[in-house]
Structure formats: C-alpha cells, structure tokens
Amino acid sequence: MKPIIGIPVVDRDGNHNFKKYIKAIEKHGGKAQLLIRGRGTSKEFVTEIDGLLLPGGGDIHPDYFNQDWHPKIKYVNEDRDELEISIFEEAFKEDIPVFGICRGIQVMSVAMGGSLYQDIETVYPQEALTHPSVSGKDSRHSIEIEPESMLGKIIGKGVDEVNSAHHQAVDDIGEGFVVTARSEDGIVEAIENPSKPFMVGVQYHPERMTRNEKFSEHRQKLFEAFLDAASN
C-alpha cells in the first residue's frame, strides 16, 4: 500500500503551487493528501497520514520567534503559520515522519523554539552567497553535509550542489534538532532530529531538482528515504 503523505493547505484554491510536491511524492511511490484548513483538527489530520511534508512558501510571522517585523518580510499568512505549526507539533508527538522543504525547515525549527534570520543579505551583507532566486530562476550553490547524519547517509556525499530560492534562514536551532548541512557562507541548509525515525528539513527545493542528472539523483534519494520511512 502506498504511504499517505499529508501536505497542509490553507486554501486549496490559493496561489501556492503544490503540484511539484504532489508529483514528486507520487513519482517516488507515495500518495499525496491535502490537509485543508477547517476540514479537521491537527490531531485528526495526523491520524490519517503516514508522513508529513511541509512545503516552501512565504515568510513566518516574527511573533512566533519573538522578533520585530523586518522591512523585507513578505507573503506572511498567519493562518498558514498556525496550521503548519500545529500539525507539525502533533506529528512530532506521534513520531510521524516529517520532511520540511525551504519554509518547511523554518517551520520545524520555529515550532521547537528556534529563530530565523529574517533577511540573509541584511545579516551577511558581504559574505553571503546568492540564496534567493534570480529573475524567477533558482540559484545554485554547494552545501557541506555531515557524513554521519541521516542526510549524509541518504545522499552519500560530503559535498553536493543544490538549488536555492530563499531570503530567510534558520538562526537559533529548535530544541532537539541538529544542523546537518551548511552552505559555504555558514547558512543552515539542513537539520534533523536524531531521536525521531525521520525528521529532516532542507533549505533548498528537492521537488524542483530536475535540471540535471546529479540534481535528479539527490531529489530521488531524499524522497525515497522519506517515503520509505513513511511506509514503516
């Protein structure tokens, strides 16, 4: 039986594009299920799924990590913040496998008491790599992966290239998480919780890593590992 992977959705008809996440889940052997706000409680949602995918998107309201509003914050949706954080917290309690992508890694860390850099280029005005997308296209850079981490064992490399489309990043790490990959400028690119069967967040977008064979291999390994954990 295919594992059911839940994706939280505030408004099914909203402008956030979930198609690439759904396609990646289905391509690697899973079945996607949208967890639509107002159609169940977080507890009910988690009982219906085998794994939780937290997708990319806009910024998290800084009230969640006790900071003032930064002028470069954009696309904040407080309903989405509340929905994703509450479902994640329930999945955490029930040991449901969780895979966070871009905004998703930030939701995971913030939910456990972590904080964010609200704008990377403000914090690292000289040293930062190009992390946001440029002219609507993903940037690219390498990451250094902890070899003994779950991510390191999944990917099988200490260094790999990934895509990039974000202006915020994890700062203080949420309780229980460890950093498992960074970019050359020190930005957190992956975290995981070693006490859980599968709880991995990445700052890049594996669902969009189809440009070349190396990207496709990285994407395949990540989604297969997540879906394997959800199957068990």
FIKOLZA-1660 file (N, C-alpha, C; in steps of 0.1 Angstrom, whole numbers, plus 5000, padded with zeros to 4 digits):
% residues 232
   i   px   py   pz ch aa at
   1 5008 4988 5000  A  M  N
   1 5000 5000 5000  A  M CA
   1 5009 5013 5000  A  M  C
   2 5005 5022 4992  A  K  N
   2 5013 5035 4991  A  K CA
   2 5011 5043 5004  A  K  C
   3 5022 5048 5009  A  P  N
   3 5021 5057 5021  A  P CA
   3 5014 5070 5018  A  P  C
   4 5006 5074 5027  A  I  N
   4 4998 5087 5025  A  I CA
   4 5006 5098 5031  A  I  C
   5 5010 5108 5023  A  I  N
   5 5018 5120 5027  A  I CA
   5 5009 5132 5028  A  I  C
   6 5007 5138 5039  A  G  N
   6 4999 5150 5041  A  G CA
   6 5007 5162 5038  A  G  C
   7 5000 5172 5031  A  I  N
   7 5005 5185 5028  A  I CA
   7 4995 5195 5034  A  I  C
   8 4999 5203 5044  A  P  N
   8 4989 5213 5049  A  P CA
   8 4986 5224 5039  A  P  C
   9 4973 5227 5038  A  V  N
   9 4969 5237 5028  A  V CA
   9 4959 5246 5035  A  V  C
  10 4961 5260 5034  A  V  N
  10 4951 5269 5040  A  V CA
  10 4939 5270 5031  A  V  C
  11 4942 5272 5018  A  D  N
  11 4931 5274 5008  A  D CA
  11 4935 5266 4996  A  D  C
  12 4927 5256 4993  A  R  N
  12 4930 5247 4981  A  R CA
  12 4931 5255 4968  A  R  C
  13 4923 5266 4968  A  D  N
  13 4923 5274 4956  A  D CA
  13 4932 5286 4956  A  D  C
  14 4941 5286 4966  A  G  N
  14 4950 5297 4968  A  G CA
  14 4961 5297 4957  A  G  C
  15 4970 5307 4958  A  N  N
  15 4980 5308 4947  A  N CA
  15 4993 5300 4950  A  N  C
  16 4993 5292 4961  A  H  N
  16 5006 5284 4963  A  H CA
  16 5005 5272 4954  A  H  C
  17 5016 5269 4948  A  N  N
  17 5016 5258 4938  A  N CA
  17 5022 5245 4945  A  N  C
  18 5013 5235 4947  A  F  N
  18 5016 5223 4954  A  F CA
  18 5019 5212 4943  A  F  C
  19 5017 5215 4931  A  K  N
  19 5018 5204 4921  A  K CA
  19 5031 5197 4920  A  K  C
  20 5042 5204 4922  A  K  N
  20 5056 5197 4921  A  K CA
  20 5058 5189 4933  A  K  C
  21 5053 5192 4945  A  Y  N
  21 5054 5184 4957  A  Y CA
  21 5046 5171 4954  A  Y  C
  22 5034 5172 4950  A  I  N
  22 5025 5161 4947  A  I CA
  22 5031 5152 4937  A  I  C
  23 5037 5158 4926  A  K  N
  23 5043 5150 4916  A  K CA
  23 5055 5142 4921  A  K  C
  24 5063 5148 4929  A  A  N
  24 5075 5142 4935  A  A CA
  24 5071 5130 4944  A  A  C
  25 5060 5132 4952  A  I  N
  25 5055 5122 4961  A  I CA
  25 5050 5110 4953  A  I  C
  26 5042 5113 4943  A  E  N
  26 5037 5102 4935  A  E CA
  26 5047 5095 4927  A  E  C
  27 5057 5102 4922  A  K  N
  27 5068 5096 4914  A  K CA
  27 5076 5086 4922  A  K  C
  28 5077 5089 4935  A  H  N
  28 5086 5080 4943  A  H CA
  28 5078 5071 4952  A  H  C
  29 5065 5068 4948  A  G  N
  29 5058 5058 4954  A  G CA
  29 5048 5061 4965  A  G  C
  30 5045 5074 4967  A  G  N
  30 5035 5078 4977  A  G CA
  30 5022 5083 4972  A  G  C
  31 5013 5086 4980  A  K  N
  31 5000 5093 4977  A  K CA
  31 4999 5105 4985  A  K  C
  32 4997 5117 4978  A  A  N
  32 4996 5129 4985  A  A CA
  32 4981 5132 4989  A  A  C
  33 4980 5138 5001  A  Q  N
  33 4967 5141 5006  A  Q CA
  33 4968 5155 5012  A  Q  C
  34 4960 5164 5007  A  L  N
  34 4959 5178 5011  A  L CA
  34 4952 5179 5025  A  L  C
  35 4958 5185 5035  A  L  N
  35 4952 5187 5048  A  L CA
  35 4947 5201 5048  A  L  C
  36 4934 5203 5044  A  I  N
  36 4929 5216 5042  A  I CA
  36 4923 5222 5055  A  I  C
  37 4928 5234 5058  A  R  N
  37 4924 5242 5070  A  R CA
  37 4908 5242 5071  A  R  C
  38 4903 5239 5083  A  G  N
  38 4889 5239 5085  A  G CA
  38 4882 5226 5083  A  G  C
  39 4889 5216 5077  A  R  N
  39 4883 5203 5074  A  R CA
  39 4888 5192 5084  A  R  C
  40 4893 5197 5095  A  G  N
  40 4897 5187 5106  A  G CA
  40 4906 5194 5115  A  G  C
  41 4909 5187 5127  A  T  N
  41 4918 5192 5136  A  T CA
  41 4932 5187 5133  A  T  C
  42 4942 5192 5139  A  S  N
  42 4956 5187 5137  A  S CA
  42 4957 5173 5141  A  S  C
  43 4951 5169 5152  A  K  N
  43 4951 5155 5157  A  K CA
  43 4944 5146 5147  A  K  C
  44 4933 5150 5141  A  E  N
  44 4926 5142 5131  A  E CA
  44 4934 5141 5119  A  E  C
  45 4940 5152 5114  A  F  N
  45 4949 5151 5102  A  F CA
  45 4960 5141 5103  A  F  C
  46 4967 5141 5115  A  V  N
  46 4978 5132 5117  A  V CA
  46 4974 5118 5118  A  V  C
  47 4962 5115 5122  A  T  N
  47 4958 5101 5123  A  T CA
  47 4955 5095 5109  A  T  C
  48 4954 5104 5099  A  E  N
  48 4950 5100 5085  A  E CA
  48 4962 5098 5076  A  E  C
  49 4974 5101 5081  A  I  N
  49 4986 5102 5072  A  I CA
  49 4997 5093 5078  A  I  C
  50 5006 5089 5069  A  D  N
  50 5018 5082 5072  A  D CA
  50 5031 5090 5073  A  D  C
  51 5030 5102 5067  A  G  N
  51 5041 5111 5067  A  G CA
  51 5036 5125 5064  A  G  C
  52 5044 5135 5069  A  L  N
  52 5040 5150 5067  A  L CA
  52 5051 5157 5059  A  L  C
  53 5046 5164 5048  A  L  N
  53 5055 5172 5041  A  L CA
  53 5052 5187 5043  A  L  C
  54 5061 5194 5048  A  L  N
  54 5059 5209 5050  A  L CA
  54 5066 5216 5038  A  L  C
  55 5058 5223 5029  A  P  N
  55 5063 5228 5017  A  P CA
  55 5069 5242 5018  A  P  C
  56 5075 5247 5008  A  G  N
  56 5080 5261 5007  A  G CA
  56 5069 5271 5006  A  G  C
  57 5073 5284 5007  A  G  N
  57 5063 5294 5006  A  G CA
  57 5068 5307 5012  A  G  C
  58 5058 5315 5017  A  G  N
  58 5061 5328 5023  A  G CA
  58 5068 5328 5037  A  G  C
  59 5070 5339 5042  A  D  N
  59 5077 5341 5055  A  D CA
  59 5068 5338 5067  A  D  C
  60 5074 5333 5078  A  I  N
  60 5067 5331 5090  A  I CA
  60 5066 5344 5098  A  I  C
  61 5054 5346 5104  A  H  N
  61 5053 5359 5112  A  H CA
  61 5063 5359 5124  A  H  C
  62 5071 5370 5125  A  P  N
  62 5081 5370 5135  A  P CA
  62 5076 5369 5150  A  P  C
  63 5064 5371 5152  A  D  N
  63 5058 5369 5166  A  D CA
  63 5061 5355 5171  A  D  C
  64 5062 5345 5161  A  Y  N
  64 5065 5331 5165  A  Y CA
  64 5079 5329 5171  A  Y  C
  65 5088 5338 5168  A  F  N
  65 5102 5337 5174  A  F CA
  65 5106 5350 5180  A  F  C
  66 5096 5358 5185  A  N  N
  66 5099 5369 5194  A  N CA
  66 5108 5379 5188  A  N  C
  67 5106 5383 5175  A  Q  N
  67 5113 5394 5169  A  Q CA
  67 5104 5404 5163  A  Q  C
  68 5109 5416 5161  A  D  N
  68 5101 5426 5154  A  D CA
  68 5100 5424 5140  A  D  C
  69 5090 5430 5133  A  W  N
  69 5088 5428 5119  A  W CA
  69 5099 5435 5111  A  W  C
  70 5106 5427 5102  A  H  N
  70 5117 5432 5094  A  H CA
  70 5111 5438 5081  A  H  C
  71 5116 5449 5076  A  P  N
  71 5110 5455 5064  A  P CA
  71 5111 5447 5052  A  P  C
  72 5119 5436 5051  A  K  N
  72 5120 5428 5039  A  K CA
  72 5111 5415 5040  A  K  C
  73 5104 5414 5051  A  I  N
  73 5095 5402 5052  A  I CA
  73 5084 5403 5041  A  I  C
  74 5080 5392 5036  A  K  N
  74 5069 5392 5026  A  K CA
  74 5061 5379 5026  A  K  C
  75 5049 5380 5021  A  Y  N
  75 5040 5369 5019  A  Y CA
  75 5037 5362 5032  A  Y  C
  76 5035 5369 5043  A  V  N
  76 5031 5363 5055  A  V CA
  76 5016 5359 5055  A  V  C
  77 5014 5347 5060  A  N  N
  77 5000 5342 5061  A  N CA
  77 4998 5336 5075  A  N  C
  78 4992 5343 5084  A  E  N
  78 4992 5338 5098  A  E CA
  78 4983 5325 5099  A  E  C
  79 4973 5324 5091  A  D  N
  79 4965 5312 5091  A  D CA
  79 4974 5300 5087  A  D  C
  80 4983 5302 5077  A  R  N
  80 4992 5291 5073  A  R CA
  80 5002 5288 5084  A  R  C
  81 5007 5298 5091  A  D  N
  81 5016 5296 5102  A  D CA
  81 5010 5287 5112  A  D  C
  82 4998 5291 5116  A  E  N
  82 4991 5283 5127  A  E CA
  82 4988 5269 5123  A  E  C
  83 4984 5267 5111  A  L  N
  83 4980 5254 5106  A  L CA
  83 4993 5245 5106  A  L  C
  84 5003 5250 5099  A  E  N
  84 5015 5241 5098  A  E CA
  84 5022 5238 5111  A  E  C
  85 5023 5248 5119  A  I  N
  85 5030 5246 5132  A  I CA
  85 5022 5236 5141  A  I  C
  86 5009 5238 5141  A  S  N
  86 5000 5229 5149  A  S CA
  86 5001 5214 5144  A  S  C
  87 5000 5212 5131  A  I  N
  87 5001 5199 5125  A  I CA
  87 5015 5193 5128  A  I  C
  88 5025 5201 5126  A  F  N
  88 5039 5196 5129  A  F CA
  88 5040 5192 5144  A  F  C
  89 5035 5200 5153  A  E  N
  89 5036 5196 5167  A  E CA
  89 5029 5183 5170  A  E  C
  90 5018 5180 5163  A  E  N
  90 5011 5168 5165  A  E CA
  90 5019 5156 5159  A  E  C
  91 5024 5158 5147  A  A  N
  91 5032 5148 5141  A  A CA
  91 5045 5145 5149  A  A  C
  92 5051 5155 5155  A  F  N
  92 5062 5153 5164  A  F CA
  92 5059 5144 5176  A  F  C
  93 5047 5147 5182  A  K  N
  93 5043 5139 5193  A  K CA
  93 5041 5124 5189  A  K  C
  94 5035 5122 5177  A  E  N
  94 5032 5109 5173  A  E CA
  94 5043 5102 5165  A  E  C
  95 5055 5108 5164  A  D  N
  95 5066 5102 5157  A  D CA
  95 5063 5099 5142  A  D  C
  96 5055 5107 5136  A  I  N
  96 5052 5106 5122  A  I CA
  96 5064 5112 5114  A  I  C
  97 5069 5105 5104  A  P  N
  97 5080 5111 5096  A  P CA
  97 5076 5124 5090  A  P  C
  98 5085 5134 5091  A  V  N
  98 5083 5147 5086  A  V CA
  98 5095 5151 5077  A  V  C
  99 5091 5157 5066  A  F  N
  99 5101 5162 5056  A  F CA
  99 5098 5177 5054  A  F  C
 100 5106 5186 5058  A  G  N
 100 5104 5201 5056  A  G CA
 100 5113 5206 5045  A  G  C
 101 5107 5214 5036  A  I  N
 101 5113 5219 5024  A  I CA
 101 5113 5235 5025  A  I  C
 102 5124 5241 5024  A  C  N
 102 5126 5256 5024  A  C CA
 102 5118 5262 5036  A  C  C
 103 5107 5268 5034  A  R  N
 103 5099 5273 5045  A  R CA
 103 5097 5262 5056  A  R  C
 104 5095 5250 5051  A  G  N
 104 5093 5238 5060  A  G CA
 104 5103 5236 5070  A  G  C
 105 5116 5238 5067  A  I  N
 105 5127 5236 5076  A  I CA
 105 5126 5247 5087  A  I  C
 106 5121 5259 5083  A  Q  N
 106 5120 5270 5092  A  Q CA
 106 5108 5268 5102  A  Q  C
 107 5097 5263 5096  A  V  N
 107 5085 5259 5105  A  V CA
 107 5089 5249 5115  A  V  C
 108 5097 5239 5111  A  M  N
 108 5101 5228 5121  A  M CA
 108 5109 5234 5132  A  M  C
 109 5119 5243 5129  A  S  N
 109 5128 5248 5139  A  S CA
 109 5120 5258 5148  A  S  C
 110 5112 5267 5142  A  V  N
 110 5105 5277 5150  A  V CA
 110 5095 5270 5159  A  V  C
 111 5088 5260 5155  A  A  N
 111 5079 5253 5163  A  A CA
 111 5085 5247 5176  A  A  C
 112 5098 5244 5175  A  M  N
 112 5105 5239 5187  A  M CA
 112 5114 5250 5194  A  M  C
 113 5110 5262 5192  A  G  N
 113 5116 5273 5199  A  G CA
 113 5128 5280 5192  A  G  C
 114 5130 5277 5180  A  G  N
 114 5141 5283 5172  A  G CA
 114 5138 5297 5167  A  G  C
 115 5148 5303 5161  A  S  N
 115 5145 5316 5155  A  S CA
 115 5151 5317 5141  A  S  C
 116 5148 5328 5134  A  L  N
 116 5152 5329 5120  A  L CA
 116 5160 5342 5117  A  L  C
 117 5169 5341 5107  A  Y  N
 117 5174 5353 5101  A  Y CA
 117 5163 5358 5092  A  Y  C
 118 5157 5370 5094  A  Q  N
 118 5146 5374 5086  A  Q CA
 118 5150 5379 5072  A  Q  C
 119 5163 5382 5071  A  D  N
 119 5168 5385 5057  A  D CA
 119 5183 5383 5057  A  D  C
 120 5187 5372 5050  A  I  N
 120 5201 5368 5050  A  I CA
 120 5210 5380 5046  A  I  C
 121 5207 5387 5035  A  E  N
 121 5216 5397 5030  A  E CA
 121 5218 5409 5040  A  E  C
 122 5208 5411 5049  A  T  N
 122 5210 5421 5059  A  T CA
 122 5220 5416 5070  A  T  C
 123 5220 5403 5073  A  V  N
 123 5228 5398 5083  A  V CA
 123 5242 5395 5077  A  V  C
 124 5243 5391 5065  A  Y  N
 124 5256 5388 5058  A  Y CA
 124 5257 5397 5046  A  Y  C
 125 5259 5410 5047  A  P  N
 125 5258 5418 5035  A  P CA
 125 5270 5416 5026  A  P  C
 126 5281 5412 5031  A  Q  N
 126 5293 5409 5022  A  Q CA
 126 5295 5395 5019  A  Q  C
 127 5294 5386 5030  A  E  N
 127 5298 5373 5029  A  E CA
 127 5288 5363 5022  A  E  C
 128 5275 5367 5021  A  A  N
 128 5265 5358 5017  A  A CA
 128 5266 5354 5002  A  A  C
 129 5264 5341 5000  A  L  N
 129 5262 5336 4986  A  L CA
 129 5248 5341 4981  A  L  C
 130 5245 5339 4969  A  T  N
 130 5232 5342 4964  A  T CA
 130 5222 5331 4967  A  T  C
 131 5214 5333 4977  A  H  N
 131 5204 5323 4982  A  H CA
 131 5191 5325 4975  A  H  C
 132 5186 5338 4973  A  P  N
 132 5173 5339 4967  A  P CA
 132 5173 5335 4952  A  P  C
 133 5162 5333 4946  A  S  N
 133 5161 5331 4932  A  S CA
 133 5164 5344 4925  A  S  C
 134 5169 5343 4912  A  V  N
 134 5172 5355 4904  A  V CA
 134 5164 5354 4891  A  V  C
 135 5157 5365 4889  A  S  N
 135 5148 5366 4877  A  S CA
 135 5139 5354 4876  A  S  C
 136 5134 5350 4887  A  G  N
 136 5124 5339 4887  A  G CA
 136 5130 5325 4886  A  G  C
 137 5144 5324 4886  A  K  N
 137 5150 5311 4885  A  K CA
 137 5158 5308 4897  A  K  C
 138 5158 5295 4901  A  D  N
 138 5166 5291 4913  A  D CA
 138 5180 5294 4912  A  D  C
 139 5187 5299 4922  A  S  N
 139 5201 5300 4923  A  S CA
 139 5207 5286 4926  A  S  C
 140 5220 5285 4925  A  R  N
 140 5227 5272 4928  A  R CA
 140 5239 5274 4936  A  R  C
 141 5242 5265 4946  A  H  N
 141 5254 5266 4953  A  H CA
 141 5257 5252 4960  A  H  C
 142 5269 5250 4965  A  S  N
 142 5272 5238 4971  A  S CA
 142 5269 5238 4986  A  S  C
 143 5267 5226 4992  A  I  N
 143 5265 5225 5006  A  I CA
 143 5274 5215 5012  A  I  C
 144 5278 5216 5024  A  E  N
 144 5287 5206 5031  A  E CA
 144 5278 5199 5041  A  E  C
 145 5278 5185 5039  A  I  N
 145 5269 5177 5047  A  I CA
 145 5277 5169 5057  A  I  C
 146 5271 5168 5069  A  E  N
 146 5277 5160 5080  A  E CA
 146 5276 5145 5075  A  E  C
 147 5288 5138 5074  A  P  N
 147 5287 5125 5068  A  P CA
 147 5280 5114 5076  A  P  C
 148 5280 5116 5090  A  E  N
 148 5274 5106 5098  A  E CA
 148 5259 5109 5101  A  E  C
 149 5254 5120 5095  A  S  N
 149 5240 5124 5097  A  S CA
 149 5231 5115 5089  A  S  C
 150 5218 5115 5091  A  M  N
 150 5208 5108 5083  A  M CA
 150 5209 5113 5069  A  M  C
 151 5210 5127 5067  A  L  N
 151 5211 5133 5054  A  L CA
 151 5224 5128 5047  A  L  C
 152 5235 5127 5054  A  G  N
 152 5247 5123 5048  A  G CA
 152 5247 5109 5043  A  G  C
 153 5240 5100 5051  A  K  N
 153 5239 5086 5047  A  K CA
 153 5229 5084 5036  A  K  C
 154 5219 5093 5035  A  I  N
 154 5210 5092 5024  A  I CA
 154 5216 5096 5011  A  I  C
 155 5223 5108 5011  A  I  N
 155 5229 5113 4999  A  I CA
 155 5242 5106 4995  A  I  C
 156 5250 5102 5006  A  G  N
 156 5262 5095 5003  A  G CA
 156 5273 5104 4998  A  G  C
 157 5273 5117 5002  A  K  N
 157 5283 5126 4998  A  K CA
 157 5285 5136 5009  A  K  C
 158 5298 5141 5010  A  G  N
 158 5301 5152 5020  A  G CA
 158 5298 5166 5014  A  G  C
 159 5298 5167 5001  A  V  N
 159 5296 5180 4994  A  V CA
 159 5287 5177 4983  A  V  C
 160 5277 5185 4981  A  D  N
 160 5268 5184 4969  A  D CA
 160 5263 5197 4965  A  D  C
 161 5259 5199 4953  A  E  N
 161 5253 5211 4948  A  E CA
 161 5237 5210 4949  A  E  C
 162 5231 5221 4953  A  V  N
 162 5217 5222 4954  A  V CA
 162 5211 5235 4948  A  V  C
 163 5198 5235 4946  A  N  N
 163 5192 5248 4942  A  N CA
 163 5189 5257 4954  A  N  C
 164 5185 5269 4951  A  S  N
 164 5183 5278 4962  A  S CA
 164 5173 5289 4958  A  S  C
 165 5163 5292 4967  A  A  N
 165 5153 5303 4965  A  A CA
 165 5147 5307 4978  A  A  C
 166 5156 5313 4986  A  H  N
 166 5151 5318 4999  A  H CA
 166 5159 5330 5004  A  H  C
 167 5152 5339 5011  A  H  N
 167 5159 5351 5017  A  H CA
 167 5160 5350 5032  A  H  C
 168 5153 5340 5038  A  Q  N
 168 5154 5338 5052  A  Q CA
 168 5161 5325 5055  A  Q  C
 169 5165 5323 5068  A  A  N
 169 5172 5310 5071  A  A CA
 169 5171 5308 5086  A  A  C
 170 5173 5295 5090  A  V  N
 170 5173 5292 5104  A  V CA
 170 5185 5298 5111  A  V  C
 171 5183 5304 5123  A  D  N
 171 5193 5310 5131  A  D CA
 171 5195 5301 5143  A  D  C
 172 5189 5305 5154  A  D  N
 172 5189 5295 5166  A  D CA
 172 5182 5283 5163  A  D  C
 173 5187 5271 5166  A  I  N
 173 5181 5259 5162  A  I CA
 173 5171 5254 5172  A  I  C
 174 5160 5250 5167  A  G  N
 174 5149 5245 5176  A  G CA
 174 5154 5233 5185  A  G  C
 175 5148 5232 5196  A  E  N
 175 5151 5221 5206  A  E CA
 175 5150 5207 5200  A  E  C
 176 5161 5199 5201  A  G  N
 176 5161 5185 5196  A  G CA
 176 5167 5184 5183  A  G  C
 177 5168 5195 5176  A  F  N
 177 5174 5194 5162  A  F CA
 177 5189 5196 5162  A  F  C
 178 5196 5191 5152  A  V  N
 178 5210 5193 5150  A  V CA
 178 5212 5198 5135  A  V  C
 179 5222 5206 5133  A  V  N
 179 5225 5210 5119  A  V CA
 179 5233 5199 5112  A  V  C
 180 5228 5196 5100  A  T  N
 180 5235 5185 5093  A  T CA
 180 5240 5190 5079  A  T  C
 181 5238 5202 5075  A  A  N
 181 5244 5208 5063  A  A CA
 181 5244 5223 5064  A  A  C
 182 5255 5229 5058  A  R  N
 182 5256 5243 5057  A  R CA
 182 5261 5247 5043  A  R  C
 183 5258 5259 5039  A  S  N
 183 5265 5264 5027  A  S CA
 183 5278 5270 5031  A  S  C
 184 5286 5274 5021  A  E  N
 184 5299 5279 5023  A  E CA
 184 5299 5291 5032  A  E  C
 185 5289 5299 5032  A  D  N
 185 5288 5312 5040  A  D CA
 185 5283 5309 5054  A  D  C
 186 5280 5296 5057  A  G  N
 186 5276 5293 5071  A  G CA
 186 5261 5292 5073  A  G  C
 187 5253 5295 5062  A  I  N
 187 5238 5294 5064  A  I CA
 187 5234 5279 5065  A  I  C
 188 5225 5277 5075  A  V  N
 188 5220 5263 5077  A  V CA
 188 5212 5258 5065  A  V  C
 189 5216 5247 5060  A  E  N
 189 5209 5241 5048  A  E CA
 189 5202 5229 5051  A  E  C
 190 5204 5223 5063  A  A  N
 190 5196 5211 5067  A  A CA
 190 5197 5209 5082  A  A  C
 191 5186 5204 5087  A  I  N
 191 5185 5200 5101  A  I CA
 191 5178 5186 5102  A  I  C
 192 5180 5180 5113  A  E  N
 192 5173 5167 5116  A  E CA
 192 5172 5165 5131  A  E  C
 193 5163 5157 5135  A  N  N
 193 5161 5153 5149  A  N CA
 193 5165 5139 5151  A  N  C
 194 5177 5136 5157  A  P  N
 194 5182 5122 5157  A  P CA
 194 5173 5113 5166  A  P  C
 195 5164 5118 5174  A  S  N
 195 5156 5110 5183  A  S CA
 195 5144 5105 5175  A  S  C
 196 5141 5109 5163  A  K  N
 196 5129 5106 5156  A  K CA
 196 5133 5096 5144  A  K  C
 197 5123 5088 5140  A  P  N
 197 5126 5079 5129  A  P CA
 197 5130 5086 5116  A  P  C
 198 5123 5097 5113  A  F  N
 198 5127 5105 5101  A  F CA
 198 5121 5119 5103  A  F  C
 199 5129 5129 5106  A  M  N
 199 5125 5143 5108  A  M CA
 199 5136 5151 5102  A  M  C
 200 5135 5154 5090  A  V  N
 200 5146 5161 5082  A  V CA
 200 5140 5174 5075  A  V  C
 201 5147 5185 5077  A  G  N
 201 5144 5197 5069  A  G CA
 201 5155 5202 5061  A  G  C
 202 5152 5206 5049  A  V  N
 202 5163 5211 5040  A  V CA
 202 5158 5225 5035  A  V  C
 203 5168 5234 5034  A  Q  N
 203 5165 5248 5030  A  Q CA
 203 5163 5249 5015  A  Q  C
 204 5167 5239 5007  A  Y  N
 204 5166 5240 4993  A  Y CA
 204 5153 5233 4988  A  Y  C
 205 5152 5232 4975  A  H  N
 205 5139 5227 4969  A  H CA
 205 5141 5214 4961  A  H  C
 206 5142 5202 4968  A  P  N
 206 5144 5190 4960  A  P CA
 206 5133 5187 4950  A  P  C
 207 5121 5191 4953  A  E  N
 207 5110 5188 4944  A  E CA
 207 5112 5194 4930  A  E  C
 208 5121 5205 4930  A  R  N
 208 5124 5211 4917  A  R CA
 208 5138 5208 4912  A  R  C
 209 5145 5198 4918  A  M  N
 209 5158 5195 4914  A  M CA
 209 5157 5184 4902  A  M  C
 210 5154 5189 4891  A  T  N
 210 5153 5180 4879  A  T CA
 210 5161 5185 4867  A  T  C
 211 5170 5195 4870  A  R  N
 211 5177 5202 4859  A  R CA
 211 5188 5193 4852  A  R  C
 212 5194 5185 4860  A  N  N
 212 5204 5176 4855  A  N CA
 212 5204 5163 4863  A  N  C
 213 5213 5154 4859  A  E  N
 213 5213 5140 4865  A  E CA
 213 5217 5140 4880  A  E  C
 214 5227 5149 4883  A  K  N
 214 5231 5150 4897  A  K CA
 214 5219 5155 4906  A  K  C
 215 5212 5165 4901  A  F  N
 215 5201 5171 4909  A  F CA
 215 5190 5160 4910  A  F  C
 216 5187 5153 4899  A  S  N
 216 5177 5143 4900  A  S CA
 216 5180 5132 4909  A  S  C
 217 5193 5128 4910  A  E  N
 217 5197 5117 4919  A  E CA
 217 5195 5122 4934  A  E  C
 218 5199 5134 4937  A  H  N
 218 5198 5140 4950  A  H CA
 218 5183 5139 4954  A  H  C
 219 5174 5145 4945  A  R  N
 219 5160 5145 4948  A  R CA
 219 5154 5131 4950  A  R  C
 220 5158 5122 4942  A  Q  N
 220 5153 5108 4943  A  Q CA
 220 5157 5102 4956  A  Q  C
 221 5169 5103 4960  A  K  N
 221 5174 5097 4973  A  K CA
 221 5166 5103 4985  A  K  C
 222 5164 5116 4985  A  L  N
 222 5157 5122 4996  A  L CA
 222 5142 5117 4997  A  L  C
 223 5135 5118 4985  A  F  N
 223 5121 5114 4985  A  F CA
 223 5119 5099 4988  A  F  C
 224 5128 5091 4983  A  E  N
 224 5127 5077 4985  A  E CA
 224 5129 5074 5000  A  E  C
 225 5139 5080 5006  A  A  N
 225 5141 5078 5021  A  A CA
 225 5129 5082 5029  A  A  C
 226 5124 5094 5026  A  F  N
 226 5112 5099 5033  A  F CA
 226 5100 5089 5031  A  F  C
 227 5098 5085 5019  A  L  N
 227 5086 5076 5017  A  L CA
 227 5088 5062 5023  A  L  C
 228 5101 5058 5023  A  D  N
 228 5104 5045 5029  A  D CA
 228 5101 5046 5044  A  D  C
 229 5105 5057 5051  A  A  N
 229 5102 5059 5065  A  A CA
 229 5087 5059 5067  A  A  C
 230 5080 5066 5058  A  A  N
 230 5065 5067 5060  A  A CA
 230 5058 5053 5058  A  A  C
 231 5064 5045 5050  A  S  N
 231 5059 5031 5048  A  S CA
 231 5060 5023 5060  A  S  C
 232 5070 5026 5068  A  N  N
 232 5073 5017 5080  A  N CA
 232 5066 5023 5093  A  N  C
% end
